[in-house]
Amino acid sequence: MFREKIKVFDCTIRDGGLCNNHDFDDRFVRAVYKALSEAGVDYMEIGYKNSKKLFSPKDFGKWKFCDDADIEKIIEGIESKTKISVMVDVDRVDIEDVKPKKESPVDMIRVASYVKDIDKAIFLVNHFADKGYETTVNIMAISRALDNELTEALDQRENECKAKVIYIVDSFGELYQETAEFLVKKFKSILKTKEIGMHAHNNQQLAFGNTIEAIIHNVNFLDGTVYGLGRAAGNCPLELLIGFLKNPKFDIRPILDLISNEFVPLREKLEWGYIIPYAITGILDEHPKSAIALRNSIKKENYREFYESLLGDDLD
Amino acid sequence: MFREKIKVFDCTIRDGGLCNNHDFDDRFVRAVYKALSEAGVDYMEIGYKNSKKLFSPKDFGKWKFCDDADIEKIIEGIESKTKISVMVDVDRVDIEDVKPKKESPVDMIRVASYVKDIDKAIFLVNHFADKGYETTVNIMAISRALDNELTEALDQRENECKAKVIYIVDSFGELYQETAEFLVKKFKSILKTKEIGMHAHNNQQLAFGNTIEAIIHNVNFLDGTVYGLGRAAGNCPLELLIGFLKNPKFDIRPILDLISNEFVPLREKLEWGYIIPYAITGILDEHPKSAIALRNSIKKENYREFYESLLGDDLD
């Protein structure tokens, strides 16, 4: 599947940071950056840009804040064409923290937003675009978006928003390939001047399959993480994505070394991947937080009770 | 995805037996049978029917031979509508070991065969069909079948073979959904009087995705294994398949209990699932045996060297 426009976007440290309060040490992050650079990966997302007025640096690792100086220490001395991205959440970023692009090692800023927060997301994107950054909007929890609201939000993005890419984010790992195809076609029918991105979660072992489905339907921005590291069930494994793409600019071998040397040991200390409670929240289209709480309790392997607890709400 | 004709086919003990020389104890196998029965799974494949002249019962567990008396001990006293299947390999079965269906607890016999062994497979299938069994042919290593040979083999199956179902078997875990779709359409274009089956391996985390793709294109026999247990990367996880199918006859809860009680502890002792060397053989369309050997060596985490060793053959 060679298509020159395809961009492989790694978010190992950013999404993986949700597993450990963004507390990766510099040696580890440099190893990731070096391997991604050697592998020819187009972008590396290194963390969130959160306001220190809202979150204390005492409680989190540095990749929850992504100070430019901290990023400089990671990339220093490593030959690379890999661009650096940071993510911001609506209502959590202090825009004064973001310097003009010319003064920053950051190339891209991705704004994560629910459909309902479209106006806030567009404000942020346009602000960062005006400062010189590449920008995206990542529409979270897409499996719960009502079609009419999504249509309106996409119309606004097409007409009012300077983002280069609009992402489909399957936050709950609920999509399968028919729904992924439906969403891609919907996005493409409205977003005539934007690229589309796919950020998939692996609750049902469909993150890679849904990403392939997106590729088939001409999505060009593809998120993955090394060894699938990421919150809960994790993400589309970057090594599989690179193994699938036949673009000669990519080399899987530095990623294989990185997994051998860093991620196999890490997996002994940190839990992510295909675990039944995450599969259950994916099947039921639920946020993984209840499953994460379960995994931190003594009932961590009590799957039936957990499943039934999610069925139990009388709503009417 | 409710379609009445869909049959869910569990091969946990059969394919899982390839991980432990078919040496599951009766208590475990009964627990699997009971859970599958309660979950409404249509078939359970319990092992292989191999000739004791070729393999010694001293060297293998009983599910490499599947004596009727051993099967009787498993199913005795458990209320069930789940049918029992055994698999035979071309050239490894002694057909005299197979009694007429009326005298046996076995309902179905599946014949595993490469494309080249089509005539032997048809002979076996017709022999077992004449003895009263439901039968299938499972075409292994489909990702390496040459199109013209596959066409001829399918023509023969349609015209000369009494099998009820012809299976696509992605032995190497190489397919992705476009190739799965291509093969399903090819099978359906020739096999007008047969059902099609899908047996997927999970080297690239695509077993469930490819099985969904098969469902979308009207494949009705769907293989899975509990928690994905199976040789090397394992199989399509049965719990995901049941979670996806909206047929009210299935109940995921007994499978969740089974995983909690039996498969989480088993995974501590037995290795299967998404492991990089199996991903590599899947990406490169290779038999997993080299990766299995690697996992039993001191180089088990040396992924780059393994990858390069598979690239290294000069063929010309």
Interface residues (C-beta under 8 A of the other chain):
Chain A: Y176 Q177 E178 N202 Q204 Q205 L206 A207 F208 G209 N210 I212 E213 I216 Y227 G228 P237 E239 L240 G243 F244 I252 R253 L256 D257 I259 S260 V264 G273 Y274 I276 A279 I280 I283 E301 N302 Y303 R304 Y307 E308
Chain B: Y176 Q177 E178 N202 Q204 Q205 L206 A207 F208 G209 N210 I212 E213 I216 Y227 G228 P237 E239 L240 G243 F244 I252 R253 L256 D257 I259 S260 V264 G273 Y274 I276 A279 I280 I283 E301 N302 Y303 R304 Y307 E308
